[in-house]
């Protein structure tokens, strides 16, 4: 068993190593430049679109806001609390800056995934929309074999990182902070998730449309309270983030390379730009203009990393808690300690509650991604059996050791990126053309008004 675990950990280190990081960031940078920094220029408009009433008459299952919330549900999770803490502890405060940089180029990646997700989506026998990398790889590139590879990797990852690992994390947090037996958390989580996902994407969209904004406001609000109460320390924290990004005060050898690698890797892990999940969520939205939904979808990266991750990063840097990382058993505990330092008696509870909400939303979001990959591989008849199996495995994950499951799922999660990034690069011309159509449509809409 130790040999298997060692092999899986080695594979995970290789998959999530420098080549994938360079490919992920390089693809985002390439699309950013090829689109003439369109994602930067349109960010204010995109954020405005999030809070405006979207297309209600075009084909689709959920509103553009619910599609965004589904994507956010799957990405705002343990990476925003534990992942950021790990990046700062190992890479130093400068890792936060590299997370920001990764997010800004990642917006173009997510934009491209969403455009292709909507453009190449199909309608199944139940009238529901299905899209994502497996569809734009098959229909856009004519590479059915590569589409199958992506779907297989994503399907496995859904049961690992999107299911058992999350329920195990939730059970541990509830047991440590509130004394709840792990099996009780597993049972409650299974029931709650089951009630949501049995109804399919429309049910998921309604629930995450309420839960996700609440949980983000709850966590970010607590973080902003810390910032406002200690506003005098904020300039120094930002100064340290910027200077450390290029001087390298990392624990991992004190090298600038370690700072960059930690920031980039954790940023990607948090917002999933390049993994392809954004295209699956966007395909469900009611829209007849792929680029408009893509603009809404790309704000997920901004909200996830620039807003939520920054809150965690600031708390860690301002408190200097990252310097005491070796005193804690987990990265999540490190973030809890930073919040507790500024909000005694409640800071740790806030982080624990937020983490439980984040885990729940991640499970719900990934249940949809996994289902779409399974139905692509095996047909629509597996939808309901998949949902029941997904719920059962949540309980299993809460009560068993998951070291090997985590490592294997982590490998599958990383491997999802390769076929997706190939498709984004080869279909970049389609992304550019759809963007031009959208620009022309906006001009026509302005002239008409």
N, C-alpha and C positions, 0 to 999 in steps of 0.2 A: 504493500500500500504506500509505503514511504517512497519507493521508486517511482510509482505512478504519479504521486503528488509532485515529486521533483521534476519529472518530465513535463507535466502540465505547467508548472511554474516557469520552467525554462521556455516552453512554447509561448506562454503569455508575455514574458519579457521580450522575446523575439518579435512577436506580432505587434506589440505596443512600443517597439523600439524606434530608433531614429528614422528608418525608411518610411514607416507609416506616418509619423509625425510630419516629415518633410512633404510627403504626398498630400496629406490633409491640408496643411497650411499652403502648400504650393498651388493646389487646386483652387482654394479660396482666393488667393492672391491673383491667380490667372483670371478667374471669373470677374473679380473686382475691377481689374484693369481692362479686360475686354468689354465689360459693360460700362466703361468710362465712369467708374465710381458711382454708378446709379444707386447702389444700395445706401451709400452715404448721403447722396443728394435727396433721396426720397424718404429718409428715415422719419422726419417730422410728419410728412404726409401719411406714411405707413402707420405711425402711432395714432394719428387722428382716425384712420380707417378702422382701427381696432374698436373704437368706441362709437362708431356710426352704424346705423342700421344697414346691413348688407343686402345682397341680392336674395330675394325671397321666392322668386318664380323660376329660376333656372334649375337644371338638374342638380341633385345633390341630396345628402341625407341630413346635414346639420348646417347651422349658420357659420359664417366665417369666424365669428368670435368663438363658437364652440369648437371649431376645428383647431384654432389657436390654443384654446384651453386644453384640448386633448393632447396636443404636442407638448405643451408646458407641463401637463400632468405627468408625462413620462420622463421629462428631463429635469424638472425641479425636484430634487431628491437628496439622497445621502451625499452626492457629489458637492452640493452647495454648502453642506455643513462639514462633513468629514473629509471630502475631497480637497476643499480649500485649505482646511487645517493641515492636511498632509503636505500639500504643496508648499505652504509657508514654513512649516516645520523643517522640511527637508531642503527646500530650495531657497529659503529666506524670504523677506518681505518683497523683494523684487519680482518674485514669481507672480504676484498679483498683476503687475504691469503686463507681463507676457500673456496672462489670461485675457486681459482687455484687448491686446493686439490680436490674439487668436479669435476673439469674439467679433471684432470689426471685420476681419477678412472672412470669418465664418458666416456672416450675414449673407454674403453673396452666394456661398455654397448652399445655405438653406433656401435662399431665393430660387436658385437653380433647381433644387430638388422639388420644390413646390410647384414651379412652372411645369416641369415634366410630369409630376404626379397628376396634375389636373389635365394636361393635354392628352396624355395617353391612358387615362382611366377608362374603365369599362363598366357596364351595368350588368349585374348578375341576374339570376333567374328570379330573385326576390325583389328586384328593382333597386337594390342598393349599389352604391358606387364602390369600385375597387381600383386602387392605384398604388403607385410606389415604384421603387427600383425594378422589381421583377417585371412590371408591365412596360416601363419605358426601356428596359434593356431588351425585352423580347420584341416589342412593337417598333421601337425607335431604331434599334441596332440589328434586329433580326437574329439575336444571339440567345436562343431559348435555353441552351445549356448553361450560360452564365447567369441567366435569370433564375434558373433552378438552384444554382449554387448559392446565390444571395438568399433566396427564400429559405433554403435549408439551414444556413448559418443563423438567420434571424429567428427561425422557428425554435431552434435549440436555445438561443440566447433569451428568448421570451420566457422559457421555463426556468432559466437560471437567474440571470440578473434581473429579469422582469417579474419573477415570481418567488421561487424558494429562498433566494438570497435576501430579498426584501422582507419576507415574512419572518425570517430568522432574525434579521436586524430589528424589526419591530418588537418581536417577542423579547429579545435581549434588553432593549431600551425600557419596555414596560416593566420587566422584572427588576431591573437595576434601580429604576427611579420610583416605581410605585408598588413593588412587591407582588406584581401579578404573575401567577404561574404561566410558563411559556405556552402550555397547551391551551390555556384559557384565551390568551391573545390570539393564538392560531385559529381557534374555533370562531371567535368573534370576527376576526379579519376575514375568514372564509365566508361566513354568512353575509357580512356587509358587502364584500366584493361580489359575491354571487348574486345578491339582490340587484346590483348595478349592471353587471355584464350579461346576465341572462337575457335582458331586454335588447341587447345589441348596441350599435353605435348611437342610435337616437337616445337611448337611456343613458349611455356613457356621456354623451354630449351635454345632456341636461344636468347631470350630477357634477361633472368637472367644471361646467360653466358657473357653478355656485361655489364649490369647494376650493378650486384653485385660486381664484382671486382672494378669497377669505384667508387662506393659509399664507399666501405671499404677503398680503397686507399685515397679517399678524406678526410674521417674522421680521419683515422689513421695518414695520412700525417700532418693534422693540429695539432693533438695531439703530434706527434713527434717534430714538430716545437716548440711547447711550452716546451717540455722536453729539447731540445737542447739549447733553449734560456735561460733556467734556470737550466742548468745541475748541478750547484753547490748545488741545493736543492734536487736533486734526491736521493742521499745516505740517507739523513735524512728521506725522504718520505718512502723509502723501509724499513729503520730501524723501523719507526713507525708502518708500516703495520705488520712487524714480531713480534714486542714486544707487540703490542696491541692485536694481535690474541690470546695471552695467559694470558693477564692481565685484559682484559675486561673493556675498557673505553666507553662502549656503553651507549647511552642515555636510552636504555630500561633496566633500573635497574643497569647498570654498571656491569652486570654479563658476564662471559666468555660464558655461554650458549647462551646468546642473540647474541653475536658476531658470534658464530658458526652457529646458526640457520639462521641468516640473510644472511651470506655468502653462506651457502649451498643452502638455498631456492632460493635465487636470481640467483645463478649460474645455478641451474637446470632449473629455469624459462627461463633463457637466451638461454642455448644451447639445452634444451629439451632431454637430454640424459635420456632414460628410458621411455619417453612418447610414443615411437614407430614410430614417424614420419620419422625417418631416414631410416627405413626399406622400407617405401612406396616410397621414392625418389630413393633409391638404386636399387629397383626392376626394374626401367625403364632403367637402364644403359645397354649398349652393353657389355656383358662379358660372358664368359663361366667358369670363376673361381670366385666363390662367395667371397673368402677371399681377392682377389686382389681388388675388388670393395669395400669391407668392410674397407680395409686400407685407401683407398681414402676417404670414408665416415667418418671415425673417425677423420680425420683432421678438419672436420667442428667444432668439439668441441674445438680443439686447437685454430683455427682461431677466433672463436666466443668469447671464454672466455679468453684465455691466451693472445691474441693480442688485440682485440677490447675492451673488458671490462677493461683490464689493462690500456689502454689509458684514459678511463673515470675515473678510480680509481685514477690514478696518478695525473690527473688534479685537482681532488677534494681534495686529501690529501695535495699536494704541496701548493695549494691556501688556505687551511684550510677553504674553503667555507662551508664544511659540518657542521662546528660549528654554522653556521648561518641559518640552515635549516628552522627554524621556521619563517624566514622572507619571505619565498617564498610560492606561492600557489601550486606548483607542483614540483616533483622531477626533471622533465626535465628542469625547470627554474633554478634549483640549478646547474645543469651541464652547462647550458648556462652562468650563472654568473661566474663560474670557468674559462671557456674559454674566456669570455669577460674581465676578470681581466688581463689575459696575452696578449690578442689580442684585445685591445680596438677598438670599432667600427665595428669589423668584427666577433669577437668570438661568439657572440650570433647568428648572421646570419648563421655562419658555422654550429652550432648545429641545428638550425631550418631547414636548407636545408638538412642536413644529416638525421634528423628525418623524413622528408617528403619522402626521398628516401628509408629509412628503412621501413617505413609504406607501401609504394607501393610494395616493394619486399616481405614483409611479406604477404600481401594480395594475391599476385600472387602465392607464394609458397603454402599457405594454401588452395587456390582454388583447387589445384591439389589433396592435401591430402583429402579434403572434397569430391571431386568428386569420388575418388577411394572408399571411405567408402559408399557413396550413391549407387554407381553401385554394390558394393558387396551386399548391402541390397536389392536393388530393380531391379537390372539388367541394362545392357548397354543402354537400351532405354531412361534412365533418364539423360544421360550425357548432351545433349544439353539443355533440359529444366533447368537442374541444373545450367548450366553456365549463362543462361539468368537471372534466379532468383538471383544468386550470385551477378551479376552486379546491379540489381535493389536494393537489400538490402544494397549495398554500399552507394547509394544515401540516402536511408532511415536513415542509421546509422549516416550520416553526419549532419542531421538536427534535430534529436530527442534526448531526454535525455536517457542515457544508464546505469544508476546506477544498475538497476535490471538485465539488459542483461549482463553487465560485470560480476556481481557476479555469475549468473547462468552459464555463459560460463566458468568462472574460475573453478567452481565446476566440470563441464564436462571435462575440460582440465586435472584436477588432477585425476579424476576417470579413464581416459584413461590409466594411468600408471599401475594400479593394474593388469588387465588381461595381459598386456604386460610383466610386471616383472615376473609374474607367468610362462609365456611361456619361458622367457629367462632362468630362473632357471631350469625348467624341461627339456629344450632342450639344456642345456649347454654342454652335451655330444656331440651333433651334431656340435655345434660350435667348440669344441676341435678337432673333427675328420676332419672337413673341413679345419681347420688350419693345421693339420698334412699333409693333401693332398697338400695344397698350399706349404708347406715347401719342400715336396718331388718334386713338380713340379719345384720349383725354382732351386733345385739342378740339376735336369735334364736339365733345360734351360742353366744353367752355364756350365755344361759338354758339351752340344751341341755347345756352342759358343767357 
